[in-house]
Structure formats: structure tokens, C-alpha cells
Amino acid sequence: MLRLQKYDFTVVYKKGSLMFMADTLSPAYLPHDRQLITDEGQVLMIDMRSPTAIDIETIQMVEHLSISQQRLAELKQATSKDTCMSKLMQLIRQGLPPSKEDVPHSVREYFTFRDELAMQNGVVFKGERVVVPAGIRGNIMERIHSSHIGVQGCIRRAKELVYWPNMGQEIIDLVSKCETCNTLQQDQSMEPLISHHIPTRPWEKLGCDLFEFDQKDFLITVDYNSDFFEVDRLHSKKAPEINKKLKSHLARHGIPNQIISDNSPPFNSEAFRKFSDNYEFEHVTSSPRYPHSNGKVESAVKIAKKLMTKSLHAQTDPYLALLDWRNVPTEGIGFSPVQRLFSRRTKTKLPTASTLLQPKTVNGVSDKIACKKTKQAYYFNRGTNELPALKEGDVVRVKPTKFDKQWKKAVIEQQVDVRSYELRTEDGSNLRRNRRHLRKSHEAPPLFVDTDMAERNQLEPDLCVERTSAETPMRNCTDKPVDQTSSKTTERVQIPAQTTRQSSETTKKRTSRGRVIKQPSRFRGYLTNYEL
């Protein structure tokens, strides 16, 4: 193909009667004196009697390379020093054997496309692409990825210019370990939907959340079975205020089996934990920064805000709007939230027949909810991909917050539940994140992973404190239940006296809004849990 590139062809149609059979003329060829001419591995059969035998042109592929003389010299030198390339050039001069088993193992990968191989001026070509020796492949890959384009873009660019065996996989390994590309990258795709189990009765499973409207704080409590929600005005977002509002609902409707919330204050406080223990219900927290796992309460917040916004704009009573909404039949189910919770309708300002206000058992709700969830999952899962599970010790990149744009490096400590992991970042802080917030990386682990805790404790073991920790396993509320047995463990922690205060100063903890958490002045001079 290279030899024919210097010609311009004109295609002419010929009738079938003018097309001669090659098989008839092949045994009756005319005897000609031919001479074998070899020019650096290119073998040509030339008829010396032909008047055009002197018009021989050699294609110099090196002249068509966009490369400096210095780089070309480095390429030739690396090719000559590479034993595999030297053996390949020797086989190109002599001609590769017809059988793959007769080819040396080091160059057997080139046998498939042996007809495309050529050698000229100490450089091996595969078609129009340069075959790069092993000595300079790393430099070539760095140039391909110099602009930090995506891995597929690097592979497509490399396939147009250069070649070496297993080139695509080596480029993938290089890009996967790039610090810049791992720090600045896009979000991962959504994972398939895992729906909550359908409660068997009303007020069995609740969801709680806080929201702000018109510069006022509110608590919303929603029932997972009936979609009935309560909205309470809060004058404080502390745990005692939250517990007081919830106790009034539990005294009215009964104690649920489970309450789901996020990990924000006050739901992660000790006072709320005591409240759940006293009322004997299971408190489940979702993965931080992943509100999808408690989507029921997020949907209730959206509905409540919409009703309150329209009532404020129309100067109407928001409680009447909430009453009307509770009596509207839910699409796909046929019963209103108040019917599913109380088994009756409630009286509104609209004229209602007395028979409709009588209590009546609601049946078949669970089947309709299951059908609705199946349909929702079908449409949601069309553009999703299941991410592979992570294991302890895997190096990951953590999705940044809205105040930061860089993915932080961390190491998986343990798996709390399906799609929920506890991890440790480079600065030593412990986090819990959903699988969608974690991108597996092939980078080297952070420095703290290679450092043994026991060796650090032996530096100056003059300070030892004893602490008791109550560890309650938490899980992502969209996942399967786990054993909620709490275990108390007592451990002795060795803390170097000189390095303790230095580590607390260098490791600054921040709030969810990015502000630095400062230690109160009254605790200065004491060793607190913050420093531990």
C-alpha cells in the first residue's frame, strides 16, 4: 500500500468479453530476466527490459514524520538498544516465518499484522504509525496525556500516531494514577434504585427532617405508609425541642418501629439517642450528603414548602391548605393520606356527604404502593449503572462539597452497609459516605496508611488516657437492615505528649458550611475529645 501511494489511478470500465482469465495465462508467462533489488528491507522485482525500469522511487517515511531531528535521533537510539526491536528489524529484513510458532516469543505479538510492518532508517513502522520501543514509551504516554484529556481521548489520539503492544491498557493505567485527573473530575453516574420496604401498617416507619421557610425553622415528620406528614414550627433546632415535638406526635399516633433521619444535628446528638432508647424505636441515619436515601421526607418537604409559599402569596390560611392536601386521593393508589392513616376522611370546607366521613377500612394499599414503586424503579434505572463494591483498604477519592472542587484522597475503613462506607481522609478525619460519593482510585495510599499506630505510640508513651465508646452500627436507610446491637468497648489510647497539641492545630475541623470549628477558651489547657 505504501508503494502504491505515489501513483494516481484512473478507473476504466471494461466489458466482460475483454476481461481475460488469469488462470489461463498464468502457466504461459513469458520468460524475462529479473533482478532482485533490495533497498533497506524493501524487496522489489524489476523487469530490466522495461523502458521504465530506471524510474524507481523510494518512499522515505521518516521525511513524512512531524518530529524534530533530536527526537528522531532519540527514537533511533532507543530502537537500536531495544533487544526486542532489534530482533523485529532482523525478521523484517529476512521476512517473518509463515507460522506463528516459528516466530520468537518476544516479537510474537507483531505476527498478526506482519504485512503492515516496515523498517526504514532505523525506525520501525506499522503502516504509517511509528512502533515505539520500550525505553521511551513512558515519555510518549506523558506527552499524550500532557493536556489531561480523558482516557478514551488519549487512546484515540495514540492510535492515530504510535503503536506498541498493550498500548491501550498502559495508557489506562497511567491516566488512572494521574493526580490531577483524580483530583478534578466529574460526578459518577446514578446507581439503580433501592426502594424502602413497604410498611405493613400506618405509622410503622417515619421520616424526619428540618427545613427553613421564610427565615423560620420547621420540623417535618412523614409516614412512609400513608404519606401523611406533620409540620411543626421550631424556636430552636436543639435536641430537646425536636424531642418535644416528636413526643406529641407519638402520644397521638403511637410509637413507630423505625424513624429515619440524616446525620445532622440534632439527630446525631446524645439526647436524641436517649430519646430513641426510652421510647424503644430504631433510629436509622442515612449517608451524609445523600438525601436520596430518605427521599420520602425530601418529597414531603417539597410539598410543604410549595403549600406554604402559595398560601403566603395568596394571603390564605396554610393550615387549611394542608387540610385540603391531606384529603386529596393519591395518584395510582386511590386513597388520600388521611384515609390511609385514620381509615376515614376528615371534614373540610367543601360540602361532603356524611357517609363519606364514616370510618371505612382501606384495603389493597400495599399492593398499589408496590406497583407504584416498581414502575418508579423501572424508569429510574434506565440510565443508571451499578458501581462495584469497595473493600477495606481500597484507596478512593471523595466527592467534594459545594465549597470545594477537589476530590479528596481517602482509604476505606469498613463497610457499614450496602452502599455505605466509613473512610479515613488524608488529614486523619473519619467520614461516612455513600458509594456514589466514592470513586475508586489506583493511586498510592496516603502516608498515614503506611505508618503503624503502635510505632507512633512508642515515641513517647508518657501520656495514656482511657475512654469508653458506645458504637452503634448505622446503615443507609435504603439498604437491608443490619443488627443494631450496640457494643461498649474500653480501649487504652497512647498519645504522645508533644505531638498531641501539634496535630490538633494542623488538623482543622470544619462545619458543613466550611467554617473552622474553634475550641472554646475555657477548654484550653485541657486534653479534650476534640484533640483525641
C-alpha positions in Angstrom: 0.0 0.0 0.0 2.9 2.3 0.7 4.4 1.7 -2.7 1.2 2.5 -4.5 0.6 5.8 -2.7 2.9 7.7 -5.2 0.6 6.8 -8.1 -2.6 8.4 -9.3 -5.1 5.8 -10.6 -7.8 6.2 -13.3 -10.5 3.5 -13.1 -11.8 2.5 -16.6 -14.7 0.2 -17.2 -14.2 -2.8 -19.4 -16.7 -5.2 -20.9 -16.8 -8.8 -19.7 -15.7 -10.0 -23.2 -12.5 -8.0 -22.8 -11.7 -9.4 -19.3 -9.2 -12.3 -19.7 -8.9 -15.2 -17.3 -5.8 -15.1 -15.2 -5.8 -18.9 -14.7 -5.4 -19.4 -18.5 -2.4 -17.1 -18.9 -0.6 -17.9 -15.6 1.1 -21.1 -16.9 2.1 -19.4 -20.2 4.1 -16.5 -18.9 6.9 -15.0 -21.0 10.4 -15.6 -19.7 12.1 -12.4 -18.6 15.3 -11.7 -16.9 14.6 -10.2 -13.5 16.9 -8.8 -11.0 16.3 -8.7 -7.2 17.0 -5.2 -5.8 16.9 -4.7 -2.1 16.8 -1.2 -0.5 16.9 -1.4 3.3 14.4 -4.2 3.6 12.2 -3.3 0.7 12.2 -6.1 -1.9 11.2 -5.2 -5.5 11.1 -7.3 -8.6 12.0 -5.2 -11.6 11.9 -6.1 -15.2 15.2 -4.7 -16.6 13.9 -4.9 -20.2 11.2 -2.5 -19.4 11.9 1.1 -20.5 10.6 2.4 -17.2 12.9 0.2 -15.1 15.1 3.2 -14.3 12.1 5.2 -12.9 12.3 3.8 -9.4 11.1 5.9 -6.5 11.7 5.0 -2.8 9.2 6.4 -0.2 11.0 7.9 2.7 8.5 7.5 5.6 10.8 9.4 8.0 10.5 12.5 5.9 6.8 12.5 6.5 7.1 12.4 10.3 6.4 15.6 12.1 9.4 15.2 14.5 12.5 17.1 15.3 15.9 15.8 14.5 16.8 15.5 18.2 13.7 13.4 18.9 14.3 11.3 15.8 17.8 10.6 17.0 16.5 9.5 20.4 13.9 7.3 18.7 16.6 5.6 16.6 18.9 5.2 19.5 16.2 3.7 21.7 15.1 1.3 18.9 18.7 0.1 18.3 19.2 -0.5 22.0 15.9 -2.4 22.4 16.6 -6.2 22.0 13.0 -6.8 21.0 13.1 -4.1 18.3 16.4 -5.3 17.0 15.1 -8.8 16.6 12.0 -7.5 14.9 14.1 -5.5 12.4 16.1 -8.5 11.7 12.9 -10.5 10.9 11.6 -7.7 8.7 14.8 -7.8 6.6 14.7 -11.6 6.3 10.9 -12.0 6.2 8.8 -13.3 9.0 8.2 -17.1 9.1 4.8 -18.2 7.8 3.9 -19.9 11.1 3.4 -18.0 14.4 5.1 -20.8 16.3 8.3 -20.2 14.4 8.5 -16.6 15.5 10.4 -15.8 18.7 8.2 -15.2 21.7 9.4 -11.7 22.3 8.1 -10.5 18.9 5.2 -12.9 18.5 2.7 -10.1 19.2 3.7 -8.5 15.9 2.9 -11.6 13.8 -0.8 -10.8 13.3 -0.1 -7.7 11.3 3.2 -8.7 9.8 2.2 -7.4 6.4 2.0 -3.9 7.8 5.5 -3.8 9.2 8.3 -1.9 7.5 11.7 -0.6 8.6 13.5 2.5 7.3 16.4 4.5 8.6 16.5 2.6 11.9 12.8 3.2 12.6 10.0 0.5 12.5 6.6 1.4 11.1 3.2 -0.2 11.4 1.5 1.3 8.4 2.0 5.0 8.9 2.4 4.7 12.7 5.8 4.6 14.5 6.5 1.5 16.6 7.8 2.9 19.9 10.5 1.0 21.7 10.0 0.2 25.4 12.6 2.7 26.6 10.7 5.8 25.6 7.1 4.6 25.9 6.7 6.4 29.3 7.8 9.7 27.8 5.4 9.2 24.8 2.5 8.5 27.2 3.2 11.6 29.2 3.1 13.7 26.1 -0.2 12.1 25.0 -1.6 12.9 28.5 0.1 16.3 28.9 -3.3 18.1 28.5 -5.0 15.7 30.9 -7.7 14.8 28.5 -9.9 11.7 29.2 -8.6 8.2 29.0 -10.6 7.4 25.8 -9.4 10.6 24.2 -5.7 9.6 24.9 -6.3 6.2 23.4 -7.9 7.6 20.3 -5.1 10.0 19.8 -2.4 7.4 20.4 -4.0 5.0 17.9 -3.5 7.6 15.1 0.2 8.2 15.7 2.1 5.5 17.5 1.9 1.8 18.3 3.3 -0.7 20.7 1.8 -3.9 22.2 -0.7 -3.4 25.0 -0.6 0.3 24.4 -4.3 0.9 25.4 -4.0 -0.8 28.8 -0.8 1.1 29.7 -2.5 4.4 28.9 -5.4 3.4 31.1 -3.1 2.6 34.0 -1.3 6.0 33.5 -4.4 8.1 33.5 -6.0 6.2 36.4 -3.0 7.2 38.6 -2.8 10.8 37.5 -3.1 13.1 40.5 -4.6 16.0 38.6 -7.3 13.9 36.9 -8.3 12.2 40.1 -8.5 15.5 42.0 -10.6 17.3 39.4 -13.3 15.0 37.8 -17.0 14.8 37.2 -19.6 13.1 39.3 -20.3 9.5 39.0 -23.4 8.1 37.4 -26.5 7.3 39.4 -26.9 3.8 40.7 -30.0 1.6 40.4 -32.8 2.5 42.8 -33.1 0.5 46.1 -36.6 1.2 47.4 -37.6 1.1 51.1 -39.6 -1.9 52.2 -43.3 -1.2 52.3 -44.6 -0.9 55.9 -47.4 -3.3 56.9 -49.4 -0.7 58.8 -49.7 3.1 59.1 -47.3 4.9 61.4 -44.9 2.0 61.4 -42.0 3.8 59.7 -41.4 7.6 59.9 -39.0 10.0 58.3 -37.9 13.3 60.0 -36.1 16.3 58.6 -35.6 20.0 59.3 -36.2 22.8 56.8 -36.3 26.5 56.7 -39.1 28.7 55.3 -39.4 32.5 55.5 -36.4 32.6 57.8 -38.2 30.2 60.2 -37.2 26.6 61.1 -39.7 23.8 60.8 -39.7 20.0 61.7 -41.5 17.7 59.3 -42.5 14.1 60.1 -43.8 11.9 57.4 -45.4 8.4 57.5 -43.9 6.0 54.9 -47.2 4.1 54.6 -49.7 6.8 54.2 -47.6 9.8 53.1 -49.3 11.8 55.9 -46.9 14.4 57.3 -46.9 16.8 60.2 -45.2 20.2 60.1 -44.1 21.9 63.4 -42.7 25.3 64.0 -39.4 25.3 65.8 -38.0 28.0 68.0 -34.7 26.1 68.5 -33.0 23.4 66.5 -31.6 21.6 69.5 -32.5 18.1 70.5 -34.8 18.9 73.4 -37.1 21.0 71.1 -37.1 18.2 68.5 -37.8 15.5 71.1 -40.7 17.6 72.5 -42.4 17.9 69.1 -41.9 14.2 68.3 -43.2 13.1 71.6 -46.5 14.9 71.0 -46.9 13.0 67.7 -46.0 9.7 69.2 -48.5 10.2 72.0 -51.2 10.9 69.4 -50.5 8.3 66.8 -48.4 5.7 68.7 -44.7 4.7 68.7 -43.3 3.6 65.4 -40.9 0.8 64.8 -38.4 3.0 63.0 -37.5 6.7 62.5 -35.2 7.7 59.6 -33.2 10.9 59.6 -30.0 12.3 58.3 -26.8 12.7 60.3 -27.1 16.4 61.0 -27.7 17.9 64.4 -29.7 17.3 66.5 -30.4 13.8 65.2 -26.8 12.7 65.9 -26.8 14.0 69.5 -26.7 12.0 72.7 -30.1 13.5 73.8 -31.8 12.1 70.7 -30.2 8.7 71.2 -31.5 8.6 74.7 -35.0 9.6 73.4 -35.0 6.7 71.0 -33.8 4.3 73.7 -36.5 5.5 76.1 -39.3 5.2 73.5 -37.9 1.9 72.2 -37.8 2.7 68.4 -35.0 2.1 66.0 -33.2 5.2 64.8 -31.7 4.9 61.3 -29.5 7.5 59.7 -28.7 7.9 56.0 -25.3 8.5 54.5 -24.2 12.1 54.9 -24.8 14.4 51.9 -27.0 11.7 50.3 -30.6 12.8 50.8 -31.9 10.3 48.2 -31.8 7.6 50.8 -34.5 9.4 52.7 -36.4 10.5 49.6 -39.9 10.3 51.2 -39.2 13.1 53.7 -37.5 15.2 51.0 -40.6 14.9 48.8 -42.7 15.9 51.8 -40.5 19.0 52.4 -41.0 20.0 48.8 -44.8 19.6 49.0 -44.9 21.5 52.4 -42.8 24.4 51.0 -45.0 24.7 47.9 -48.2 24.8 50.0 -46.7 27.4 52.4 -45.3 29.5 49.6 -48.7 29.7 47.7 -50.6 30.4 50.9 -48.2 33.2 51.7 -48.6 34.7 48.3 -52.4 34.4 48.3 -52.7 35.5 51.9 -54.7 32.4 52.9 -54.5 30.0 55.9 -51.7 27.5 55.3 -53.4 25.0 57.7 -56.5 24.9 55.5 -54.2 24.2 52.5 -52.6 21.4 54.5 -56.0 20.0 55.4 -57.1 20.0 51.8 -54.0 18.3 50.6 -54.3 15.5 53.1 -57.8 14.7 51.7 -56.7 14.6 48.1 -56.5 11.0 46.8 -53.0 9.9 45.8 -52.5 9.2 42.1 -52.1 5.4 41.5 -53.4 4.5 44.9 -56.9 6.0 45.0 -57.0 6.8 48.7 -55.9 10.1 50.4 -53.2 10.2 53.0 -55.7 10.8 55.8 -57.8 7.8 54.7 -54.7 5.6 54.8 -53.7 6.8 58.3 -57.1 7.2 60.0 -59.3 4.9 57.7 -61.6 7.9 57.3 -61.9 11.3 55.6 -61.7 14.5 57.6 -64.2 17.3 57.2 -63.1 20.3 55.1 -64.9 23.4 53.9 -66.1 21.6 50.8 -69.6 20.0 51.1 -69.1 16.4 51.9 -71.7 13.6 52.3 -72.0 12.2 55.8 -71.5 8.7 54.5 -68.1 9.7 53.2 -67.0 10.8 56.6 -67.7 7.5 58.2 -64.7 5.2 59.1 -64.1 2.6 56.5 -61.3 0.0 56.2 -58.8 0.7 53.5 -57.6 -2.5 51.7 -55.1 -3.2 49.0 -52.9 -0.2 49.7 -49.7 -2.2 50.0 -50.1 -3.8 46.6 -50.7 -0.5 44.9 -47.7 1.1 46.6 -45.6 -1.9 45.5 -46.8 -1.4 41.9 -46.0 2.3 42.0 -42.5 1.6 43.4 -41.9 -1.0 40.6 -42.9 1.5 37.9 -40.8 4.2 39.5 -37.7 2.0 39.7 -38.2 0.9 36.0 -37.9 4.4 34.7 -35.3 5.5 37.2 -32.9 2.5 36.5 -32.8 3.1 32.7 -29.8 5.5 32.9 -28.1 4.0 36.0 -25.0 1.8 36.5 -24.2 -0.4 39.4 -20.9 0.6 40.9 -18.6 -2.2 42.1 -18.4 -2.7 45.9 -15.4 -1.5 47.8 -13.4 -3.4 50.4 -11.3 -2.4 53.4 -8.1 -0.7 52.4 -9.2 0.5 49.0 -7.9 3.9 48.0 -10.8 6.2 46.9 -11.5 9.8 46.0 -14.3 11.5 48.0 -16.7 13.8 46.2 -16.1 17.5 47.2 -18.6 19.7 48.9 -20.1 22.7 47.3 -17.4 24.8 48.9 -14.6 22.8 47.4 -14.0 21.4 43.9 -11.3 18.9 44.6 -11.9 15.2 45.2 -10.0 14.2 48.4 -8.0 11.0 48.8 -9.1 8.6 51.4 -9.0 4.9 52.5 -11.9 2.7 53.2 -12.1 1.7 56.9 -15.1 -0.5 56.8 -18.4 -1.1 55.1 -21.3 0.0 57.2 -24.0 -1.5 54.9 -24.7 -1.8 51.2 -23.5 1.4 49.5 -22.5 3.0 52.8 -18.8 3.2 53.9 -16.7 4.6 56.7 -13.4 6.0 55.5 -10.4 8.0 56.6 -9.1 11.0 54.8 -5.5 12.3 54.4 -5.9 14.7 57.3 -6.9 11.8 59.6 -10.7 12.7 59.9 -13.2 9.9 59.7 -16.2 10.2 57.3 -19.2 8.2 56.2 -20.2 8.4 52.6 -22.5 6.7 50.1 -20.9 4.7 47.3 -21.9 7.3 44.7 -19.7 9.8 46.5 -16.6 7.5 46.3 -14.6 6.9 43.2 -12.1 4.1 43.3 -8.5 5.1 42.6 -5.4 3.2 41.6 -3.1 5.7 43.3 -0.8 5.0 46.2 -2.4 5.1 49.6 -2.0 8.2 51.8 1.1 8.3 54.1 -0.9 7.5 57.3 -1.7 4.0 56.0 1.9 3.0 55.8 2.6 4.3 59.4 2.0 1.8 62.2 0.0 3.2 65.1 2.0 1.2 67.6 5.3 2.7 66.4 3.9 6.2 66.8 2.7 5.4 70.3 6.2 4.1 71.3 7.7 7.5 70.5 6.7 8.9 73.9 4.3 6.7 75.9 4.1 9.0 78.9 0.5 10.1 78.3 -2.2 7.4 78.4 -5.9 8.0 78.7 -8.8 5.6 79.0 -12.0 6.1 77.2 -15.3 4.2 76.7 -17.0 4.3 73.4 -20.5 3.1 72.6 -20.6 2.1 69.0 -24.0 1.7 67.4 -23.8 0.4 63.8 -25.6 2.8 61.4 -26.8 1.9 58.0 -28.1 3.5 54.9 -31.9 3.5 55.1 -32.2 2.4 51.5 -30.3 -0.8 52.3 -31.1 -4.1 54.0 -31.3 -4.0 57.9 -28.3 -4.8 59.9 -28.0 -6.0 63.5 -28.5 -2.9 65.7 -26.8 -4.5 68.8 -24.7 -1.8 70.5 -21.4 -2.8 71.9 -19.4 -0.9 74.5 -15.6 -1.3 74.3 -12.9 0.1 76.5 -9.6 0.9 74.9 -6.4 2.5 76.0 -5.0 5.1 73.7 -1.4 6.0 73.7 -0.9 9.7 72.9 2.5 11.4 72.5 2.6 14.4 74.8 4.5 16.7 72.4 2.7 15.7 69.2 -0.9 15.8 70.5 -1.3 19.6 70.5 0.5 20.0 67.2 -1.8 17.5 65.5 -4.9 19.3 66.8 -3.6 22.6 65.4 -2.7 21.3 62.0 -5.9 19.3 61.6 -8.7 21.8 61.4 -12.2 20.6 61.6 -14.9 22.4 59.6 -18.6 22.6 59.7 -20.9 21.7 56.8 -20.8 25.3 55.6 -17.0 25.5 55.6 -16.4 27.4 58.9 -13.5 26.3 61.1 -14.5 24.8 64.4 -12.6 26.6 67.2 -12.1 25.2 70.7 -13.7 27.3 73.4 -11.3 29.3 75.6 -12.4 27.6 78.8 -11.2 24.2 77.5 -7.7 25.4 76.6 -5.1 23.8 78.7 -7.0 20.6 78.9 -6.9 17.5 76.8 -10.4 17.2 75.2 -12.1 14.7 72.9 -11.6 17.3 70.1 -7.9 16.7 70.4 -8.3 13.0 70.7 
